[in-house]
């Protein structure tokens, strides 16, 4: 079983996989691209994945059969496994925790050829509904401190399978990236009474030079301190700490903004590889009046989606310092993207 | 001029380059490999680099002429520039600092074909002497809070030029990675009176399963919470916080351990791309009895070299969470490397 290990010098956690012995040669081969013959995410291949945990089936079709529009299955090669207890262990300066969690795959479309940018708004909103459904289901498990939804698009971004999909990892430790954001939001709330992100959005709208898209409901901007060229963040303008509490209509509005963001990138940068990550408040085990799922903490947080195109490499300086070097000011990135027509010639 | 920008949500700093307007097409092209016709680091091409700031010249030869063994020049395309004041600026929630610093290239050998792993111990120690000389020189500039020495080897690790070289960046902010380590060492010293890294090394030597190499002077190990397969750290066993205070003999001993580490990786993983980073105590502006250079702070720190092979990609989960997933336990990596003969068939 894999485990979480804590580094006493860096104060960070790492997931160490040790489910089978791997040979050095496998790591040499990882530099090559992998190829598969039959796509396990295509309709008709449902038997090649573990049994589905969610599916949007517009017609009256059976689970694990064709007829789905969006399908969620456990990852066949999960980094974290759902069974087991956390079993924290310490040995002097070292600590570890069993690699308990969940690792699911959200198959976004039946069409092997179309990427998320190429889907229609209602199709994208069906993907967001699947995210919401899985968040609401998995937050009932008290072992999970955070539910991380992310998408790797393109081989350079870590997606060896081309069929469009995103992933969900439930983890037993709040991720440090989320913890830092929660702390910053809490500190700002304590000194001002305001949501930090609401204040940032007001400042960005007034300034305007980093805004890519704003339809009054959702806003896409190139962050002031972008780490990478064309890095983008998508925010709801209406304050909400928890993605899972968004209504169907809000998910459609979000899908429209996400489609705008992805299509502008697709056209400007010729379908670049990218990662996006949903940042939302972590669940806490306090049952609400609405039975069946847990309330979340941190109502001073503000959910959003972060997108990082993978156009350049992280090298020794970034790894050793924690400073990133961004060769393109976000004001230029936003200007280029504003001038790009989001209509795809499909 | 480039600038440092602070992210109020993440609490991180980014270097934003804005020295010239770049076009989106340049970022598409970055996915291709670049090629050059004449190597500016080869002997006879000294005029293609800025004028040297250090050179080891065994014979009686002139600066910026052939005859050098190791040569240090300012980077022709520096991320940070040596001229100017810091000029901290704030605008509400955003802060920035001018991109003042230094960016130098250490050309490790005259031979275009040989990598650092292929050099002899005395040749590697000449490279380490160049590191020491540049640290001692640049720490006289009170604007610099840290001097980061690092090496990118191979295209996948961010080295577009194949001629073996490392780099030095002087930065006006202590890097967050170093700050975390200093804080961990200080906290451990306060509660135990000991150096955290000395205590970790004693534990690792007693355990033994993660040790790759130990000649009684320097030790190479696979860290307990390795982020990547075959990640390694090299430590002096004699406590020393400051690389620049190492003697000539200590640099030779260090070169021997570094050569062992690099050659075992070279043989086991067929010359993998890698980054290594020197971690050493930051300089502080307190003049010592030894004139001409500054004492460093943090004598409870312990300098070391961290090496990260670039065999896998960082994807959405790592970027979004701050957790890394390592598919190879460090105990296995150390065992494979111990069993590898460091003698190269050159």
Interface residues (C-beta under 8 A of the other chain):
Chain A: X4 X5 X6 X7 X8 X9 X10 X11 X12 X13 X14 X15 X16 X17 X18 X21 X22 X24 X27 X28 X30 X31 X79 X92 X93 X94 X146 X148 X150 X151 X152 X156 X157 X158 X159 X167 X169 X171 X173 X175 X176 X177 X178 X180 X181 X183 X184 X185 X188 X196 X197 X199 X200 X203 X223 X224 X225 X226 X227 X229 X230 X268 X269 X270 X272 X275 X276 X277 X278 X279 X306 X308 X309 X311 X312 X313 X314 X315 X316 X317 X319 X320 X321 X322 X323 X324 X325 X326 X327 X328 X329 X330 X332 X336
Chain B: X4 X5 X6 X7 X8 X9 X10 X11 X12 X13 X14 X15 X16 X17 X18 X21 X22 X24 X27 X28 X30 X31 X79 X92 X93 X94 X146 X148 X150 X151 X152 X156 X157 X158 X159 X167 X169 X171 X173 X175 X176 X177 X178 X180 X181 X183 X184 X185 X188 X196 X197 X199 X200 X203 X223 X224 X225 X226 X227 X229 X230 X268 X269 X270 X272 X275 X276 X277 X278 X279 X306 X308 X309 X311 X312 X313 X314 X315 X316 X317 X319 X320 X321 X322 X323 X324 X325 X326 X327 X328 X329 X330 X332 X336
